[in-house]
Amino acid sequence: MNLKKYFSPLQPVDFVVIVFAAFLIALDIIFHSSIEHHLALISVNVIVIIFVLMVANFDVRYENKLLKSTRSWYIAPMILLTYKQLSFMIAPIHGKDYDTLLIEIDRWLFGVDPTVWMWQFSHPLLTEIVQIAYTSFYFLFIIAGYELYKKGEFEKFYYAAFLIVYGFYLSYIGYLFLPAVGPRFTLHDFGATNTELPGLFITNFLRDFVNYGGSIVKGHPNPIEIVQRDVFPSGHTQLTLVLMYISAHYNLKSKLFLWVIGILLIFGTVYLRYHYVIDLIAGGVFMILNIGTAKFVYNGWNNLRMRWRG
């Protein structure tokens, strides 16, 4: 079988999806004795690899709008699928959280717990605005992507998609190495969040939506046991900064909107008690790593597949 024939149609974004799926398979195999559902997770990632290869090859072979749309947008649910897998892997692999370390770093840097200190400035209107911005995180990428896609700027679209997917996977590696649950569990009473940090109209609904996305089932007696370990680095900070970079680099019409919401969102990561400040600093470092290494991976894969095509 000529594997080059099947791998050469892969765009760089397809390539990183397959590489990360293979990485997760390797982790599931290595830590199979700790990961309860390792066989199911391996199966999911094998299906992911086959799906991406099929879509990429069919898209090249056939002129079909549905295939092109699938090829362009499958990455959105793929990011979420990968994220949800981590909830079955991180805690079993480590067996501990590192919040104490992150709290100590924040206290060393600032002399206080920033989320506790910020509480004195809280106001229901501010909370409502910031919670809306924070919850809009995933929708912001669709707004930016759709603008490029609608204009037919597909090279820019695919590079932006690559930057974002590559960035998400970098943040996931951070979660795997340093799992933590965040200050809403460690420095505050999670169950009292709605009382201590109230909004106006839809804050509680949006908070429940975010909690559900983080694997917290409403009414669970001990949510800290089931919440995703996704604090360090702050993926919200890293990927929002990447998105702000993309919007400026391509001078998107939505640039001002994305920047305003992005600044509120990053502020909200601490104000709403989801993150320690060191998580934001790490998110900034990961953003630099994300942008700084992306061209090498992107161009490297494109050059290799072009050679395979002859």
Steps between C-alpha positions, in 0.01 A plus 500: 500500500634841401434704817638815339212492256247515785685747721602754233146650470507595869503872574721600797189528719405141406855391577499640856160344570637158400825547691317597818256209463800268468656663807185432702495140381858463621405642842200268524726203429775606740259576785238236417509360853392839641261622228174311547360561151827474309364259237208730420732801482742317271209405276380861486842624392542226239164609355617863508814413300302299244237776472758775437684289241175419319370856496834639381538242223139524382516879501801490267348234277147635462363850440230509766377793710396278789844340513668840484282634784565188708874530434494864606286479813543152651773642720248681724335185641837322484654746748211439742517123454870502582444727800233269643733201470743667737245478783542120491879515485660778703387413852573126463845568355607743774287413800549851640442868422756779514285789620712547811804575283306749286357672809849533650634654178215755491561591864873533436434728202224716648498447875128416483260256337391707196149353476439575867641852467287573190181406680485846661449654155228262387164633381204312348513705178873440457454132579223471240707665226812302576314168525345561158845574356653194663225269376540630143848344477432226244260713296770762440703256290198426283445874443859553386511180296171569327618847393803351324301208358221720366752724322650194332842560658559130552878512544456750783210296638703178511800670659278664764332162562842340536615765748191447713498119496875485558455744788223298661712187488796682655277610789373142540859384544531757778193355671651152476823610666360725775135423581308736726137593572524876560423751777121462485558163672813562707476861621122542486187300572394374157144445620470861611621657173154619390448664840847652540541609137148565371412638158176654377300288256686215330822463699382190686383335178831576325694384805312168488576478127873548564488252787334241279767554235758432772330167580322624813158340529256729681409361840807279531588472871872560443566684171876524561521127434363525146606844376753515214860561604545790255648790692870521408559661260189711453385378160243780498783752528734328254245440227328837543838667451558283192159603367575866565827456312318339205239777489772766493729312259220453246330830587161337550187714506416336832839601646371771737221276630740209550750716685242655734342164582845342522625750759184453709535123466862495619411727792214265580724195533615635837204721596260205457736274697579254224876561501799608704701789355797271437271310262454819297875563495552143379225556242697797367818292480313220323356756255854611411602134462186440295563785255879461500511131405189479280672609177767231536242224547267641232768550236683183596196280445401681178851458358506131590165421343592695187812282463284189542275619220804541274 
